[in-house]
């Protein structure tokens, strides 16, 4: 067992009927590093992260977290491990019926059994960490812009001070300026916590801003992995085509005739 690995995935496979999404995939997430997994739509990024989180059960393979096998783990074992995680969902996934501060404090109150007053104090601090004042905590998600909702989702992801944070397409739907703000906040929050981060995205700017290492998924497998700084000169045909947005290359986009 390597103490340098936070997550170790081996031979992971998942299919939905005849559609093979993950195909014998291997992936390492180093402790204390920020790994960004890139790839086009439908390549298996979201299914990968859902398998790691236990939201989907893989057909076969191994997922070790801190050396502990999670495939086939008991609900108690999985719950203990899940306490180490924070998550920023693609659509923010805020509870419309709860005020912002309670959204941020949800894991503290429901998951940790913390008293509401203490949880609210932490929520206000975490909102401050993402540049939002305490008055925002009294609003409801519907009263916020998309960028502010994303900040609230980030505050919720770090509220429990997790060892590892997952980011699912963190800049989708945001304008370039707000995307940069979110990227900088992610980097700051991850560094301040000393957390391990796993991000899935097709946004190359996010990769360059928040990634220490990068991996590319294509047809359910990791086809390249290396330092994030190497993506522009990886020497890998799949990565080169994806990074530079070329129509020609090993990635063939299916086009239906009119």
C-alpha positions as semicolon CSV with decimal commas, in nm:
position;residue;x (nm);y (nm);z (nm)
1;X;0,000;0,000;0,000
2;X;0,138;0,340;-0,100
3;X;0,088;0,613;0,156
4;X;0,129;0,869;-0,125
5;X;-0,202;0,773;-0,286
6;X;-0,528;0,917;-0,165
7;X;-0,729;0,729;-0,428
8;X;-0,620;0,426;-0,627
9;X;-0,847;0,298;-0,904
10;X;-0,768;-0,024;-1,088
11;X;-0,955;-0,205;-1,364
12;X;-1,272;-0,002;-1,316
13;X;-1,553;-0,094;-1,555
14;X;-1,911;0,025;-1,579
15;X;-2,170;-0,031;-1,848
16;X;-2,533;0,068;-1,889
17;X;-2,688;-0,205;-2,101
18;X;-2,474;-0,234;-2,412
19;X;-2,316;0,108;-2,356
20;X;-1,969;0,063;-2,203
21;X;-1,880;0,384;-2,019
22;X;-1,575;0,284;-1,815
23;X;-1,350;0,019;-1,965
24;X;-1,084;-0,124;-1,733
25;X;-0,980;0,224;-1,616
26;X;-0,679;0,290;-1,391
27;X;-0,626;0,618;-1,206
28;X;-0,408;0,745;-0,920
29;X;-0,485;1,055;-0,715
30;X;-0,180;1,162;-0,518
31;X;-0,227;1,284;-0,164
32;X;-0,221;1,664;-0,139
33;X;-0,231;1,719;-0,514
34;X;-0,492;1,860;-0,748
35;X;-0,570;1,618;-1,032
36;X;-0,782;1,737;-1,323
37;X;-0,945;1,477;-1,548
38;X;-1,028;1,614;-1,891
39;X;-1,231;1,467;-2,173
40;X;-1,526;1,534;-2,398
41;X;-1,892;1,483;-2,320
42;X;-1,989;1,120;-2,280
43;X;-1,636;0,993;-2,221
44;X;-1,705;0,870;-1,867
45;X;-1,588;1,157;-1,646
46;X;-1,907;1,188;-1,443
47;X;-1,952;0,812;-1,412
48;X;-1,595;0,785;-1,282
49;X;-1,652;1,039;-1,008
50;X;-1,989;0,884;-0,916
51;X;-1,825;0,541;-0,879
52;X;-1,557;0,686;-0,652
53;X;-1,823;0,859;-0,442
54;X;-2,028;0,540;-0,419
55;X;-2,325;0,686;-0,607
56;X;-2,282;0,414;-0,869
57;X;-2,167;0,055;-0,824
58;X;-1,902;-0,049;-1,077
59;X;-1,939;-0,376;-1,267
60;X;-1,585;-0,471;-1,173
61;X;-1,259;-0,322;-1,051
62;X;-1,111;-0,176;-0,736
63;X;-1,137;0,166;-0,570
64;X;-0,909;0,220;-0,272
65;X;-0,934;0,533;-0,059
66;X;-0,651;0,576;0,192
67;X;-0,572;0,210;0,126
68;X;-0,923;0,092;0,210
69;X;-1,118;-0,099;-0,054
70;X;-1,452;0,068;-0,119
71;X;-1,603;-0,167;-0,378
72;X;-1,819;-0,397;-0,170
73;X;-1,756;-0,199;0,152
74;X;-2,027;-0,190;0,416
75;X;-2,248;0,116;0,454
76;X;-2,074;0,201;0,784
77;X;-1,729;0,179;0,623
78;X;-1,841;0,394;0,333
79;X;-2,001;0,652;0,562
80;X;-1,676;0,687;0,756
81;X;-1,483;0,750;0,435
82;X;-1,743;0,989;0,294
83;X;-1,688;1,215;0,594
84;X;-1,348;1,294;0,445
85;X;-1,501;1,433;0,125
86;X;-1,645;1,761;0,004
87;X;-1,822;1,806;-0,329
88;X;-1,899;2,091;-0,565
89;X;-2,169;1,979;-0,806
90;X;-2,195;2,097;-1,167
91;X;-2,531;2,269;-1,119
92;X;-2,444;2,383;-0,764
93;X;-2,728;2,156;-0,634
94;X;-2,838;2,397;-0,361
95;X;-3,157;2,334;-0,166
96;X;-3,407;2,597;-0,283
97;X;-3,610;2,577;0,039
98;X;-3,315;2,652;0,268
99;X;-3,140;2,986;0,320
100;X;-2,784;3,010;0,196
101;X;-2,621;2,969;0,537
102;X;-2,815;2,649;0,599
103;X;-2,711;2,516;0,260
104;X;-2,348;2,575;0,354
105;X;-2,398;2,423;0,701
106;X;-2,603;2,124;0,580
107;X;-2,325;1,870;0,620
108;X;-2,236;2,004;0,964
109;X;-2,594;1,988;1,092
110;X;-2,718;1,673;0,920
111;X;-2,393;1,483;0,886
112;X;-2,208;1,583;1,202
113;X;-2,499;1,662;1,434
114;X;-2,366;2,010;1,508
115;X;-2,590;2,263;1,683
116;X;-2,742;2,514;1,443
117;X;-2,585;2,820;1,608
118;X;-2,232;2,679;1,588
119;X;-2,292;2,554;1,234
120;X;-2,415;2,896;1,125
121;X;-2,100;3,061;1,261
122;X;-1,888;2,826;1,054
123;X;-2,109;2,880;0,748
124;X;-2,064;3,256;0,773
125;X;-1,685;3,212;0,793
126;X;-1,683;2,985;0,489
127;X;-1,897;3,231;0,296
128;X;-1,636;3,492;0,382
129;X;-1,365;3,261;0,249
130;X;-1,533;3,269;-0,094
131;X;-1,588;3,645;-0,087
132;X;-1,951;3,659;0,030
133;X;-2,071;3,866;0,326
134;X;-2,289;3,738;0,612
135;X;-2,594;3,910;0,465
136;X;-2,581;3,663;0,174
137;X;-2,634;3,383;0,422
138;X;-2,987;3,506;0,487
139;X;-3,087;3,497;0,120
140;X;-3,226;3,199;-0,071
141;X;-3,053;3,038;-0,372
142;X;-3,312;3,177;-0,615
143;X;-3,205;3,528;-0,515
144;X;-2,845;3,467;-0,625
145;X;-2,673;3,488;-0,961
146;X;-2,516;3,178;-1,112
147;X;-2,170;3,290;-1,003
148;X;-2,284;3,353;-0,646
149;X;-2,455;3,013;-0,635
150;X;-2,128;2,854;-0,742
151;X;-1,947;3,036;-0,462
152;X;-2,204;2,912;-0,211
153;X;-2,158;2,559;-0,342
154;X;-1,783;2,596;-0,291
155;X;-1,838;2,725;0,063
156;X;-2,050;2,417;0,132
157;X;-1,781;2,190;-0,013
158;X;-1,520;2,325;0,230
159;X;-1,749;2,372;0,534
160;X;-1,648;2,043;0,697
161;X;-1,279;2,106;0,615
162;X;-1,258;1,784;0,412
163;X;-0,942;1,594;0,328
164;X;-1,050;1,568;-0,034
165;X;-1,275;1,781;-0,255
166;X;-1,442;1,678;-0,581
167;X;-1,526;1,939;-0,843
168;X;-1,772;1,848;-1,119
169;X;-1,737;2,093;-1,412
170;X;-1,692;2,386;-1,172
171;X;-1,704;2,663;-1,435
172;X;-1,982;2,534;-1,662
173;X;-2,233;2,806;-1,743
174;X;-2,018;3,091;-1,611
175;X;-1,878;3,383;-1,808
176;X;-1,498;3,404;-1,850
177;X;-1,451;3,655;-1,567
178;X;-1,656;3,458;-1,315
179;X;-1,488;3,137;-1,431
180;X;-1,152;3,289;-1,343
181;X;-1,286;3,401;-1,003
182;X;-1,408;3,047;-0,929
183;X;-1,079;2,893;-1,045
184;X;-0,882;3,123;-0,816
185;X;-1,115;3,053;-0,522
186;X;-1,084;2,678;-0,577
187;X;-0,704;2,699;-0,577
188;X;-0,702;2,914;-0,264
189;X;-0,949;2,698;-0,071
190;X;-0,776;2,372;-0,163
191;X;-0,435;2,513;-0,070
192;X;-0,561;2,662;0,257
193;X;-0,705;2,325;0,360
194;X;-0,409;2,125;0,233
195;X;-0,669;1,905;0,066
196;X;-0,647;1,660;-0,221
197;X;-0,862;1,763;-0,518
198;X;-1,015;1,575;-0,809
199;X;-1,176;1,785;-1,081
200;X;-1,353;1,670;-1,395
201;X;-1,385;1,929;-1,670
202;X;-1,359;2,002;-2,039
203;X;-1,242;2,358;-1,960
204;X;-0,873;2,382;-2,045
205;X;-0,838;2,715;-1,867
206;X;-0,957;2,551;-1,544
207;X;-0,702;2,276;-1,593
208;X;-0,419;2,523;-1,625
209;X;-0,537;2,728;-1,327
210;X;-0,613;2,459;-1,068
211;X;-0,432;2,143;-1,175
212;X;-0,103;2,000;-1,050
213;X;-0,153;1,688;-1,258
214;X;-0,382;1,602;-1,545
215;X;-0,529;1,289;-1,698
216;X;-0,735;1,246;-2,013
217;X;-1,021;1,000;-2,041
218;X;-1,137;0,869;-2,377
219;X;-1,372;0,580;-2,445
220;X;-1,371;0,487;-2,078
221;X;-0,995;0,469;-2,026
222;X;-0,719;0,702;-1,920
223;X;-0,518;0,755;-2,239
224;X;-0,263;0,997;-2,088
225;X;-0,157;1,125;-1,746
226;X;0,117;1,363;-1,643
227;X;0,198;1,707;-1,502
228;X;-0,066;1,967;-1,589
229;X;0,210;2,186;-1,732
230;X;0,274;1,921;-2,000
231;X;-0,070;1,922;-2,162
232;X;0,033;2,164;-2,437
233;X;0,324;1,945;-2,540
234;X;0,220;1,599;-2,424
235;X;0,312;1,419;-2,743
236;X;-0,017;1,230;-2,713
237;X;-0,247;1,256;-3,014
238;X;-0,568;1,248;-2,810
239;X;-0,452;1,519;-2,573
240;X;-0,313;1,738;-2,851
241;X;-0,638;1,722;-3,047
242;X;-0,851;1,794;-2,741
243;X;-0,636;2,075;-2,601
244;X;-0,612;2,256;-2,934
245;X;-0,970;2,185;-3,043
246;X;-0,879;2,026;-3,373
247;X;-1,140;1,850;-3,583
248;X;-0,877;1,614;-3,726
249;X;-0,712;1,352;-3,508
250;X;-0,770;1,019;-3,335
251;X;-1,093;1,145;-3,171
252;X;-1,370;1,098;-3,425
253;X;-1,695;1,285;-3,361
254;X;-2,000;1,096;-3,487
255;X;-2,201;1,305;-3,732
256;X;-2,547;1,199;-3,836
257;X;-2,641;1,270;-4,197
258;X;-2,913;1,528;-4,255
